[in-house]
Amino acid sequence: MQVHQVYTESVLRNYTYLIELNNGSAIVIDPWDAELVNRLLESLKLSLHAIINTHEHWDHTQGNEALVAEHDCQVWAHANGEGKIPGLSRTLQAGEIIDLEEGVQLQVLDTPGHTYAHLCFLVLQQGRPSAVFTGDTLFNAGVGNCHGGDAATLYQTISEQFHSLNDDVLVYPGHDYLANNLQFTLSVEPDNRAAQEWLPMAVTADPSRQPLVTSIGDERTFNSFFRLHSQEIRRGLNCLDASDKEVFVALRSRRDNW
């Protein structure tokens, strides 16, 4: 298995992911543009087996119809995406295991908060988590907005399903927001040395050539939503004695208005 992280050059800085399998087939996650996907499939000499949509928003699904029409492939997504996701043909459940090839699987995570039709996908290699496709739930150095969901629900998702992952699990989000999110980190935690060190790299990186990939361990150092015990963050939010959930919700509100 090989993961191709494709920066789409879109106004929303979307990523599309192509999972290349050893049998010559591929699965695409969140196709922004069908032509972009087709060019990559052709260059790699791959057939398209299925589309996975992390959630129902148009910028993650707009390539579906053209790809289904050309490749007659399935579309997999959350059951709450029915009637919202073009071509949806298979609904996935929390905990479901998708076999990709020998020793490689995807584990389905039900991850509400950004929306209530959001799934993330944990890559298991020989049964051990190695990466996670996070859509708009978890970004590099941030989390998704909750305009179509709920911040308290997103707290539960992040704290219960992501805080517990091993440090070496790689994070593959739906958008390239790293530089902007690191700037937000420094606005609420100015003394965060990791954010200070990563920000120049994020500003100068070219995501179309070599996207910067973070790990869960990296996120613990500079993602404010993983740093709910930081006294600097809590003081800035007037949340010194608040619960972690209250700090998370206050952070999300600050980010919305930042």
SERO-4910 file (N, C-alpha, C, O; in steps of 0.05 Angstrom, whole numbers):
BEGIN
 pado doro    nc1    nc2    nc3   cac1   cac2   cac3    cc1    cc2    cc3    oc1    oc2    oc3
  Met    A     17    -24      0      0      0      0     17     25      0     38     26     14
  Gln    A      9     44    -16     22     70    -16      1     92    -15    -19     91    -29
  Val    A      6    112      1    -12    135      4     -2    158    -13     21    167     -8
  His    A    -18    168    -32    -11    192    -47    -27    215    -36    -52    215    -39
  Gln    A    -14    234    -24    -27    258    -13    -26    280    -34     -5    290    -41
  Val    A    -49    286    -45    -51    304    -69    -62    331    -61    -86    333    -53
  Tyr    A    -46    351    -63    -56    379    -58    -70    388    -83    -60    387   -105
  Thr    A    -95    398    -79   -112    403   -102   -110    431   -114   -122    437   -135
  Glu    A    -95    449   -101    -93    477   -110   -120    491   -108   -124    511   -121
  Ser    A   -138    480    -92   -165    492    -90   -164    517    -71   -145    520    -55
  Val    A   -184    534    -73   -186    557    -56   -188    549    -27   -181    565     -9
  Leu    A   -198    526    -21   -201    516      6   -177    499     15   -177    488     37
  Arg    A   -157    497     -2   -132    483      4   -137    453     11   -126    442     29
  Asn    A   -155    441     -5   -163    413      0   -140    394     -7   -123    399    -24
  Tyr    A   -140    372      8   -124    348      0   -144    326     -9   -165    322      2
  Thr    A   -136    312    -30   -148    287    -38   -127    265    -34   -103    270    -37
  Tyr    A   -136    242    -26   -117    220    -21   -123    196    -39   -146    189    -43
  Leu    A   -102    185    -51   -105    161    -67    -89    139    -53    -65    141    -49
  Ile    A   -103    118    -45    -90     94    -33    -85     74    -55   -103     62    -66
  Glu    A    -59     71    -61    -51     52    -82    -46     24    -70    -31     22    -51
  Leu    A    -59      4    -81    -57    -23    -71    -40    -40    -89    -37    -34   -113
  Asn    A    -29    -61    -78    -10    -78    -93    -23    -93   -116     -9   -102   -134
  Asn    A    -49    -95   -116    -63   -110   -138    -69    -92   -162    -83   -101   -180
  Gly    A    -59    -68   -162    -64    -50   -184    -90    -34   -182    -98    -20   -201
  Ser    A   -104    -35   -160   -128    -19   -156   -122      3   -136   -100      5   -124
  Ala    A   -141     21   -133   -138     44   -115   -165     52   -103   -186     46   -113
  Ile    A   -163     65    -80   -185     77    -67   -179    107    -64   -157    114    -56
  Val    A   -198    124    -71   -194    153    -69   -211    163    -46   -234    156    -42
  Ile    A   -199    180    -30   -212    193     -7   -217    222    -13   -198    237    -19
  Asp    A   -242    231    -12   -250    259    -16   -241    271    -42   -224    289    -42
  Pro    A   -251    262    -64   -242    272    -90   -252    300    -96   -276    304   -100
  Trp    A   -234    319    -95   -242    347   -102   -248    349   -132   -267    363   -139
  Asp    A   -232    336   -149   -235    339   -177   -230    313   -191   -210    300   -188
  Ala    A   -250    304   -207   -248    278   -221   -225    277   -240   -211    257   -242
  Glu    A   -220    299   -255   -199    299   -275   -172    295   -261   -154    281   -272
  Leu    A   -168    308   -239   -143    306   -224   -139    276   -215   -117    266   -218
  Val    A   -160    264   -206   -158    236   -198   -152    218   -222   -136    200   -220
  Asn    A   -166    223   -244   -162    207   -268   -134    209   -279   -122    189   -287
  Arg    A   -122    233   -278    -95    236   -287    -75    220   -270    -57    208   -280
  Leu    A    -80    220   -244    -63    205   -226    -66    175   -230    -47    160   -230
  Leu    A    -91    166   -233    -96    137   -238    -82    128   -264    -70    107   -265
  Glu    A    -84    145   -284    -72    138   -310    -41    137   -308    -29    119   -318
  Ser    A    -30    156   -294     -1    157   -291     10    133   -275     32    124   -280
  Leu    A     -6    124   -256      3    101   -240     -8     75   -250     -1     54   -239
  Lys    A    -24     75   -272    -35     51   -284    -52     36   -263    -49     12   -259
  Leu    A    -70     50   -250    -87     39   -230   -117     40   -238   -125     57   -253
  Ser    A   -132     20   -229   -161     21   -232   -174     31   -206   -163     25   -184
  Leu    A   -196     45   -208   -209     56   -184   -229     36   -173   -249     30   -187
  His    A   -225     27   -149   -243      8   -136   -266     21   -122   -288     12   -123
  Ala    A   -260     43   -107   -280     56    -91   -272     84    -84   -249     92    -85
  Ile    A   -293    100    -78   -290    127    -67   -298    126    -38   -318    113    -31
  Ile    A   -282    138    -20   -290    142      8   -294    172     12   -276    188      6
  Asn    A   -317    180     23   -321    208     31   -321    209     62   -336    195     75
  Thr    A   -304    227     73   -304    229    102   -329    242    112   -338    236    134
  His    A   -341    260     96   -366    273    103   -379    285     79   -369    282     57
  Glu    A   -402    298     83   -419    305     61   -413    332     48   -426    338     28
  His    A   -395    348     58   -391    375     47   -381    374     18   -365    356     11
  Trp    A   -391    393      2   -387    392    -27   -358    390    -35   -351    377    -55
  Asp    A   -340    403    -20   -312    403    -29   -298    376    -24   -275    372    -32
  His    A   -312    358    -11   -302    331     -7   -315    310    -24   -307    287    -25
  Thr    A   -336    318    -39   -352    299    -54   -356    307    -83   -368    291    -98
  Gln    A   -348    330    -92   -356    340   -118   -344    324   -141   -354    326   -164
  Gly    A   -324    308   -136   -313    291   -157   -328    264   -160   -322    249   -178
  Asn    A   -347    259   -141   -359    232   -141   -373    224   -167   -368    203   -178
  Glu    A   -391    241   -176   -409    233   -198   -393    227   -223   -399    206   -236
  Ala    A   -374    243   -230   -359    238   -254   -342    212   -252   -339    197   -271
  Leu    A   -331    208   -228   -315    184   -224   -332    158   -224   -324    138   -236
  Val    A   -355    160   -212   -374    136   -213   -382    131   -242   -383    108   -250
  Ala    A   -388    152   -257   -397    148   -284   -375    135   -301   -381    119   -319
  Glu    A   -351    142   -297   -329    132   -313   -319    104   -304   -312     87   -320
  His    A   -318    100   -277   -306     76   -267   -325     56   -255   -318     33   -248
  Asp    A   -351     63   -254   -371     46   -242   -363     36   -215   -366     12   -208
  Cys    A   -352     54   -199   -342     46   -172   -362     52   -150   -381     67   -155
  Gln    A   -358     41   -127   -375     46   -104   -367     71    -90   -345     81    -93
  Val    A   -386     82    -74   -380    105    -57   -387     97    -29   -410     89    -23
  Trp    A   -368    100    -11   -371     92     17   -371    116     35   -354    134     32
  Ala    A   -390    117     54   -391    140     72   -409    134     96   -420    112     98
  His    A   -413    154    113   -430    152    136   -460    149    128   -468    160    108
  Ala    A   -475    133    144   -503    130    138   -518    156    138   -538    160    124
  Asn    A   -509    175    154   -522    201    155   -517    218    130   -529    240    127
  Gly    A   -500    208    113   -495    221     88   -515    214     66   -515    225     44
  Glu    A   -533    196     72   -553    188     51   -570    212     44   -580    226     60
  Gly    A   -573    215     17   -588    238      7   -571    263      5   -580    284     -5
  Lys    A   -546    262     15   -528    286     14   -503    281     -1   -491    299    -13
  Ile    A   -494    256     -2   -469    248    -15   -475    236    -42   -488    215    -43
  Pro    A   -465    248    -64   -471    237    -91   -461    208    -94   -437    203    -89
  Gly    A   -478    191   -103   -470    163   -110   -466    145    -87   -457    122    -91
  Leu    A   -474    153    -63   -469    136    -39   -482    109    -43   -506    106    -48
  Ser    A   -465     88    -41   -475     61    -46   -469     41    -23   -480     19    -22
  Arg    A   -452     49     -4   -446     32     18   -441     49     43   -424     67     43
  Thr    A   -457     44     64   -454     59     88   -436     43    107   -438     19    109
  Leu    A   -419     58    121   -399     46    139   -406     51    168   -418     71    175
  Gln    A   -399     32    185   -406     34    214   -381     36    231   -359     27    223
  Ala    A   -384     49    254   -361     51    272   -350     24    280   -365      5    286
  Gly    A   -324     22    279   -310     -3    285   -308    -23    262   -293    -43    264
  Glu    A   -321    -17    240   -319    -34    216   -290    -35    206   -276    -15    206
  Ile    A   -281    -59    198   -255    -63    187   -256    -68    157   -271    -86    148
  Ile    A   -241    -52    142   -241    -55    113   -213    -67    106   -193    -54    110
  Asp    A   -213    -91     94   -188   -103     86   -179    -91     60   -194    -91     40
  Leu    A   -155    -81     59   -143    -69     35   -126    -89     20   -129    -94     -3
  Glu    A   -107   -100     35    -89   -121     24    -77   -136     48    -83   -129     71
  Glu    A    -62   -156     44    -51   -172     66    -37   -155     86    -17   -141     79
  Gly    A    -46   -156    110    -33   -141    132    -41   -112    134    -30    -98    151
  Val    A    -58   -102    116    -65    -73    116    -96    -71    116   -110    -83    100
  Gln    A   -106    -55    135   -135    -51    138   -141    -22    144   -123     -7    153
  Leu    A   -166    -14    140   -176     11    150   -197      5    171   -214    -12    167
  Gln    A   -194     19    194   -214     17    215   -231     42    214   -221     64    215
  Val    A   -257     39    213   -276     61    211   -280     73    239   -287     60    258
  Leu    A   -277    100    240   -282    115    264   -306    134    260   -306    149    240
  Asp    A   -326    132    276   -349    151    275   -341    176    290   -337    174    315
  Thr    A   -339    199    276   -326    222    289   -343    247    286   -336    265    270
  Pro    A   -366    249    300   -383    272    298   -371    297    311   -352    295    327
  Gly    A   -381    320    303   -373    345    314   -372    366    293   -386    387    295
  His    A   -355    362    272   -355    380    249   -382    378    235   -394    398    228
  Thr    A   -390    353    230   -418    347    222   -426    321    236   -410    309    251
  Tyr    A   -450    313    232   -459    288    244   -459    265    223   -472    244    227
  Ala    A   -445    269    201   -442    248    181   -412    245    175   -404    241    152
  His    A   -395    247    195   -366    248    191   -354    222    201   -359    212    223
  Leu    A   -337    210    183   -321    187    189   -292    194    186   -284    209    169
  Cys    A   -275    182    203   -246    182    199   -237    153    196   -252    134    202
  Phe    A   -212    149    186   -204    122    179   -175    117    189   -156    130    180
  Leu    A   -173     98    207   -147     91    219   -134     69    202   -147     48    198
  Val    A   -110     73    193    -95     53    178    -82     34    198    -67     42    215
  Leu    A    -88      8    194    -75    -12    211    -56    -28    193    -64    -39    172
  Gln    A    -31    -30    202    -12    -47    188     -2    -68    207     10    -63    228
  Gln    A     -8    -93    200     -3   -116    217    -17   -111    244     -7   -119    265
  Gly    A    -41    -99    243    -58    -95    267    -50    -71    283    -63    -65    303
  Arg    A    -30    -56    275    -20    -33    291    -27     -7    276    -21     -5    252
  Pro    A    -39     13    290    -45     38    277    -19     52    267      0     55    282
  Ser    A    -20     61    242      3     75    231     -4    103    221     14    120    219
  Ala    A    -29    108    214    -37    134    203    -67    136    206    -81    117    211
  Val    A    -77    161    203   -106    165    205   -113    187    185   -101    208    184
  Phe    A   -134    181    169   -146    201    151   -168    215    166   -187    203    175
  Thr    A   -165    241    170   -182    255    190   -202    275    178   -217    287    193
  Gly    A   -203    278    151   -223    295    139   -222    323    152   -201    336    153
  Asp    A   -245    333    161   -246    359    174   -251    357    204   -261    376    216
  Thr    A   -244    334    215   -246    331    244   -220    341    258   -221    358    275
  Leu    A   -198    330    249   -172    338    260   -154    349    237   -150    335    217
  Phe    A   -144    373    241   -125    384    222    -97    384    235    -94    380    259
  Asn    A    -77    389    218    -50    393    229    -51    419    246    -57    440    235
  Ala    A    -47    416    272    -46    439    291    -74    451    296    -76    473    306
  Gly    A    -95    437    290   -122    447    295   -143    426    293   -138    402    290
  Val    A   -168    435    295   -191    418    291   -211    432    273   -208    456    268
  Gly    A   -232    418    264   -251    429    246   -271    448    260   -274    447    284
  Asn    A   -283    465    244   -304    482    255   -329    465    261   -331    442    252
  Cys    A   -348    478    275   -372    463    283   -397    477    273   -418    475    286
  His    A   -395    491    251   -418    506    241   -442    487    234   -465    495    236
  Gly    A   -436    462    226   -456    443    220   -458    421    241   -469    400    236
  Gly    A   -445    426    264   -444    405    285   -445    418    312   -462    435    318
  Asp    A   -426    409    330   -428    418    357   -400    415    370   -387    394    368
  Ala    A   -391    437    383   -363    437    394   -360    417    417   -339    404    419
  Ala    A   -380    414    434   -378    395    456   -377    366    446   -363    350    457
  Thr    A   -391    361    424   -390    335    411   -362    330    399   -351    308    401
  Leu    A   -351    351    387   -324    348    375   -304    344    397   -285    329    393
  Tyr    A   -307    356    420   -289    351    443   -289    321    450   -268    309    453
  Gln    A   -313    309    451   -315    281    457   -300    264    436   -286    245    443
  Thr    A   -304    271    411   -291    256    389   -261    259    391   -247    238    390
  Ile    A   -250    283    394   -221    287    395   -209    274    420   -189    260    418
  Ser    A   -221    279    443   -210    269    468   -211    238    470   -193    226    481
  Glu    A   -232    226    460   -236    198    463   -223    181    441   -214    159    445
  Gln    A   -221    193    417   -212    177    394   -184    185    383   -172    170    369
  Phe    A   -175    209    390   -149    218    379   -128    223    400   -105    217    396
  His    A   -136    233    423   -116    238    444   -102    212    452    -79    212    461
  Ser    A   -115    190    449   -105    164    459    -87    150    438    -75    129    444
  Leu    A    -85    160    414    -69    147    393    -39    150    399    -31    168    413
  Asn    A    -24    130    390      5    131    394     18    155    380      7    165    360
  Asp    A     40    163    391     54    187    381     62    184    351     63    204    337
  Asp    A     68    160    342     79    156    315     58    154    294     64    150    270
  Val    A     32    156    301     11    154    281     11    180    264      9    202    275
  Leu    A     12    177    238     13    200    220    -16    212    216    -35    197    216
  Val    A    -17    238    212    -43    252    209    -46    262    180    -29    277    170
  Tyr    A    -67    252    167    -73    260    139   -100    275    139   -121    262    137
  Pro    A    -99    301    140   -124    317    142   -136    324    115   -124    318     94
  Gly    A   -159    336    115   -173    343     91   -165    369     78   -172    375     56
  His    A   -149    385     93   -140    411     83   -112    418     93   -104    407    114
  Asp    A    -99    435     78    -73    445     87    -77    472    102    -77    493     90
  Tyr    A    -80    470    128    -84    494    145    -62    497    165    -64    512    184
  Leu    A    -39    483    161    -19    481    182     -8    509    190     -8    515    214
  Ala    A      0    525    170     12    551    177     -8    568    193      0    580    213
  Asn    A    -32    570    183    -52    586    196    -58    576    224    -61    592    243
  Asn    A    -60    550    227    -66    539    254    -43    543    273    -47    547    297
  Leu    A    -18    542    264      5    547    281      5    576    290     12    582    313
  Gln    A     -4    594    273     -6    622    281    -27    625    302    -24    641    321
  Phe    A    -49    610    300    -69    611    321    -58    600    348    -62    611    369
  Thr    A    -43    578    346    -30    567    370    -14    589    384    -16    592    409
  Leu    A      2    604    369     19    624    381      3    648    391     13    663    408
  Ser    A    -21    651    382    -39    673    392    -50    666    419    -56    684    435
  Val    A    -52    640    425    -63    632    451    -42    620    470    -46    617    494
  Glu    A    -19    613    458      3    602    473     30    612    461     44    598    448
  Pro    A     36    638    466     58    651    452     85    638    458    104    640    442
  Asp    A     88    624    480    113    612    488    116    583    477    135    569    485
  Asn    A     98    574    460     99    547    450    123    544    431    122    554    408
  Arg    A    144    531    440    169    530    424    165    513    399    176    519    378
  Ala    A    150    491    402    146    474    378    132    489    356    140    487    333
  Ala    A    112    505    362     98    521    342    117    541    330    116    547    306
  Gln    A    133    553    347    153    572    337    172    560    317    179    572    297
  Glu    A    180    535    322    198    521    304    185    511    278    198    512    257
  Trp    A    160    502    280    146    491    257    136    513    238    134    509    214
  Leu    A    129    536    249    116    557    232    133    565    208    121    566    186
  Pro    A    159    571    210    174    578    186    174    556    165    173    561    141
  Met    A    175    531    174    174    508    155    147    507    141    146    502    117
  Ala    A    126    512    156     99    511    145     94    533    125     81    529    104
  Val    A    105    557    131    101    580    113    115    576     87    105    583     66
  Thr    A    139    564     87    155    561     63    150    535     48    159    532     25
  Ala    A    137    515     60    132    489     48    114    492     23     96    509     22
  Asp    A    119    475      3    102    474    -20     85    448    -19     96    427    -25
  Pro    A     60    450    -11     44    426     -8     39    411    -34     33    387    -33
  Ser    A     42    424    -57     38    410    -82     62    392    -89     60    374   -105
  Arg    A     85    398    -77    109    382    -82    114    362    -59    119    338    -64
  Gln    A    114    371    -35    120    354    -12    105    365     13    116    381     28
  Pro    A     80    356     17     65    365     40     79    358     66     91    337     69
  Leu    A     77    377     85     87    371    112     68    352    125     44    357    126
  Val    A     78    330    136     61    310    150     68    310    179     92    308    186
  Thr    A     48    313    196     53    312    225     44    285    236     30    270    223
  Ser    A     53    280    260     45    256    275     28    265    299     27    288    306
  Ile    A     15    245    311      0    251    336     19    263    357     12    280    373
  Gly    A     44    252    358     63    263    377     69    293    371     71    308    390
  Asp    A     71    300    346     74    329    339     50    345    348     53    366    360
  Glu    A     27    334    344      2    348    351      2    354    381     -8    375    390
  Arg    A     12    336    397     12    340    426     29    365    433     25    377    454
  Thr    A     49    371    417     67    393    423     56    420    414     63    440    427
  Phe    A     40    421    392     32    448    382      3    451    375     -5    473    367
  Asn    A    -13    431    378    -42    433    372    -56    441    398    -57    425    417
  Ser    A    -67    465    399    -79    475    423   -101    457    434   -106    455    458
  Phe    A   -114    443    415   -137    426    423   -127    399    435   -143    383    444
  Phe    A   -101    395    434    -89    373    449    -75    382    474    -64    366    489
  Arg    A    -76    408    480    -60    420    502    -79    434    521    -74    457    530
  Leu    A   -100    421    529   -121    433    545   -112    438    573   -126    453    588
  His    A    -90    426    582    -80    431    609    -60    454    610    -51    462    632
  Ser    A    -53    466    587    -34    488    587    -44    512    603    -66    522    598
  Gln    A    -29    520    623    -37    542    639    -37    568    623    -53    586    628
  Glu    A    -19    570    604    -18    594    587    -44    597    571    -56    619    569
  Ile    A    -53    575    559    -78    575    544   -102    581    563   -119    597    556
  Arg    A   -102    568    585   -125    572    604   -126    600    614   -148    612    617
  Arg    A   -103    612    620   -104    640    630   -114    659    608   -130    677    614
  Gly    A   -105    654    584   -114    672    562   -144    670    556   -156    688    546
  Leu    A   -155    647    562   -184    642    558   -201    648    583   -225    644    582
  Asn    A   -188    656    605   -202    659    631   -215    633    639   -238    633    648
  Cys    A   -200    611    635   -211    584    641   -193    568    660   -191    544    658
  Leu    A   -180    582    679   -161    568    696   -173    545    711   -160    525    714
  Asp    A   -197    548    720   -210    527    736   -231    511    720   -247    497    732
  Ala    A   -231    514    694   -252    501    677   -245    472    672   -222    464    675
  Ser    A   -265    457    663   -260    429    655   -246    429    628   -246    450    614
  Asp    A   -235    407    620   -223    405    594   -243    410    572   -237    423    552
  Lys    A   -267    400    575   -288    405    555   -293    435    552   -296    445    530
  Glu    A   -295    449    575   -300    478    574   -278    493    560   -282    512    546
  Val    A   -253    484    565   -230    497    552   -231    492    522   -226    510    507
  Phe    A   -237    467    514   -239    461    486   -260    478    472   -255    489    451
  Val    A   -284    480    484   -305    495    472   -298    525    470   -304    538    450
  Ala    A   -285    535    491   -276    563    491   -254    567    469   -254    588    456
  Leu    A   -236    548    466   -216    549    445   -229    550    417   -221    565    400
  Arg    A   -248    532    413   -262    531    387   -276    557    381   -276    567    358
  Ser    A   -288    569    401   -301    595    398   -281    617    391   -286    633    374
  Arg    A   -258    616    405   -237    636    400   -227    633    371   -222    652    357
  Arg    A   -224    608    363   -214    602    335   -235    612    315   -227    622    294
  Asp    A   -260    609    320   -281    618    302   -280    648    297   -287    658    276
  Asn    A   -271    663    317   -271    692    316   -243    704    313   -240    728    317
  Trp    A   -224    687    308   -196    696    306   -189    707    278   -167    715    274
***
